[in-house]
Amino acid sequence: MKKLLLSFFVLLSLSFMTHSLSANEVSKENLNEDYKSKSITELFGALYESTGLNAMLNPQEGLKSHGVEVSTFNQGLGRIIMIGVCFTLFYLAIAKGFEPLLLIPIAFGGFLANIPVADIAGPEGFLGILFNMGISSGLFPLLIFMGVGAMTDFGPLLANPKTALLGGAAQLGIFGTIVGAAVLTEYTGFINFSLKDACAIGIIGGADGPTSIFVATRLAPDLLGAIAVAAYSYMALVPIIQPPIMRALTTKEERKIKMEQLREVSKLEKIIFPLTVMILCILMLPDATPLIGALAFGNLARESGVVKRLSETMENALINIVTIFLGLSVGSKLAAEKFLVPETMGIIVLGLIAFSIGTAGGVIMAKIMNKFSTQKINPLIGSAGVSAVPMAARVSNKEGMKEDPTNMLLMHAMGPNVAGVIGSAVAAGVLLSIFK
């Protein structure tokens, strides 16, 4: 019996070996039939066809990239234009020092997104994965707010509470832009924004990138990329956009106004403040609690003084890591096929108008307050009411020192600046509660 079983297994093994050898011979024959020898010229030609240079010089009809169809213009000249835009942003960040922490990641993300063939910003590319993970989900804005809270000292606002009015006035651009978006839709045949779209675009006027992204994910997810690019671009370009508006709306005498030294704010006040803001937000505007809550948590960790490791992580490592990922993700939407379209151009224009109105609103409010107050406010700090922290406050201080090098406005400007952060979050909550 044992010999019989042994013979059976031997025969079975031999049949498998024979079948395997015959299959290998067939596959080799098929391989020889499919393969055609190529000359050196043909090999180099095939290599050239896979290059980005060929993709730009010889665009294809109906080509899809990043999940959308790309026109022949955007495959060639459009990509070259956008790469030029990215290099302009590099120049502004490196040579001029305009918010390099934002501009360099955004510009490099845009540079990567316009590389043909690789599809780096597509759904399966690493930029696309980052975008879906942190931007589309709304996670990155909340983490940024947490870090901003840990970095922010609300002392200047508590020491001079009336500067909160400047932060509120600077939100005028948000609501003005909603009207502008409606007008563009009504009187142009190629731009069509719904009321929800207009609200999401309007938040750009607060110069608050995280809030703009947070609102867009809920009201206008189709416009999220363009809104994110516009919001963060204008935040980074605050030193270019704001000064002409500030100088146009103020006199030389107003720019020289020196403000009184701020009082010292107690630790207890600083601890109570974020908790009070949270309670008011819960009672009055629950839709704003994700943003306000993240901000309040970061600030409470800072001011409590008992979780130094946590607050230092939030204001350093966490916010730096998220800024890298967020900048690259936002830059991925600078791809030619997504940026060079009428809707995006409309958002860019509306965003600029919104930001300009917000800047002007803060300056004008300061001038109005001076009419009724004995303690004069330098109108330059009104421009810091937009929530680009601390860029707008630094610009206010710089413009004041141009007129009088001894006039230090930075701490005074931080009052409306941090008020603007809360103001834009509140405005976002109002819009979400109405249109969600």
NORRA-V217072 format. One record per helix or strand of 2 or more residues. SS is the DSSP state (@ for helix, = for strand). FROM is the first residue (numbers start at 1). TO is the last residue. Records with the same first field share a line. If there is no record, write none. Layout:
BEGIN
SS->FROM-TO  FROM-TO
END
This chain:
BEGIN
@->2-34  40-49  52-57  72-94  100-113  126-136  139-151  155-159  161-169  172-187  195-206  209-219  221-236  238-249  252-255  267-284  286-304  308-334  336-339  342-371  379-385  391-403  410-435
=->64-65  68-69
END
